[in-house]
Amino acid sequence: MTVHHDTPYASASVRWLTLLSICVATFLMPLSMSAVNVALPAIAADLNADAVLVSWIPTMNLLGAIALQLPAGRIADMVGRKKVFLAGLLLFSLSSFAVTLINHIYWLLLMRLLQGIAGAMVFGTGMAIVSQVFAQHGRGMALGLTSTSVYLGLTCGPPIGGWLTEWWDWHAVFLAPLPLAILCAVLVAIHVRETERLQDEKLDWIGSLLFIAASSLFFVGLSGLPALSGGVLAGCGLLLLAGFVYQQEHSPYPLIRLRRMVQNQVFFRSIQASFFMYAANYPLQFMLSLYLQYIRELSPAEAGQLMLLQAMMMAVLAPIAGRLSDHFDPRIPATLGCLLFASGFMVLALLDQDSSMTQVVIALLVMGTGFGLFSSPNNNGALSVVPTDRLSIASSLLNISRTMGNMLGMAVVVFLFNLMIGNAQLVPEQYPALMQLLQIAFALCGGYALMAAWRSWSRGKVR
């Protein structure tokens, strides 16, 4: 595949202000996500939600993100990345404010769905903007700093969520990011230039609707297993997904050119590695929050502070790993990161009610190191083989792999809750079953990370 690079950002100051604008937004989204995870017990108590509904709070965010990711990326390439980016920020702000007006778990789940859609619009365009701006000026380092902003959001989220939940209530967790969202919108409006539109192409509405329906049905069905209705919905989702693949091969303006993507080994296996790593990573904070607060009886603030460790390591190492991937083959640090991440999960799988907190600390430090080594090199390797006029859709595909991985990881956890606990409240009588569930889930996540290591190494050399 021939790669073309535009260089409209000749000024270093403009490049860095653009990067700052994107980093504020990519800090904001994970900040909100990780803060909400720590507030889950308080939300469950206030809204009288059972264990399955509580597990849907982080899951609904994923559903919105996965269903709209491809259409959002395609629209961004057509009408301009800046417009879609700003629209995502606006939707996120409005849905966060609306949480203060609700008093039922189902309305909260709807707002989380809208926040997921907003995240698809922001992440599907943000990484594409950074990749284009820094195409010839240290892209790996810039992507590493973007990843660092994500991890800083993850780092700040748990303690902020814990403090706000204890000192005010859980509604404050949704309100706190709003000032940053306004600041980010101002920075983007001033410093980010609009990308050139693809005037000769149109949005594939049939493909978009097929993808939204297929991903939604499969996700909801997977989360509803082992019930028969869950299996039926998941099967319908797979049938629609097959129809989407067929339709894309015959559409004059497809969302993605599947055959070309599969033939591009570096890009295709990079998104596979991303899929498995995020399947392992996304349920981690949810599961640790339950372990630390229910089984070990830590406060929300104490649990959040302990979960800082992983994100801190990720934040420190991501720009370093990105810089290394500008000079060395990206698959080397990325694969090493996958293996370290898997080893951390094996340590967590050995936890029980009486384990030392040192065991948790060691696991989180190792896992933070592993994910910090993986993320930036993997993204740099994938985007370095994509033409500039397809960066938004390529960025969206990377985010789809991340979100589908998140979806798989969280859906399996929801399935385990349905199977082992059901609709019961998480009271002390349920703690032995909860501990067994967490041990199984940690072991499964370690297996996902090993799969990611295999796909990362087998992509071959980028340079």
Secondary structure, 3 states (H helix, E strand, C coil): CCCCCCCCCCCHHHHHHHHHHHHHHHHHHHHHHHHHHHCHHHHHHHHCCCHHHHHHHHHHHHHHHHHHHHHHHHHHHHHCHHHHHHHHHHHHHHHHHHHHHCCCHHHHHHHHHHHHHHHHHHHHHHHHHHHHHCCCCCHHHHHHHHHHHHHHHHHHHHHHHHHHHHHCCCHHHHHCCHHHHHHHHHHHHHHCCCCCCCCCCCCCHHHHHHHHHHHHHHHHHHHHCCCHHHHHHHHHHHHHHHHHHHHHHHCCCCCCCHHHHHHCHHHHHHHHHHHHHHHHHHHHHHHHHHHHHHHCCCCHHHHHHHCHHHHHHHHHHHHHHHHHHHHCCCHHHHHHHHHHHHHHHHHHCCCCCCCCHHHHHHHHHHHHHHHHHHHHHHHHHHHCCCCHHHHHHHHHHHHHHHHHHHHHHHHHHHHHHHHHCCCCCCCHHHHHHHHHHHHHHHHHHHHHHHHHHHHHHHCCCCC
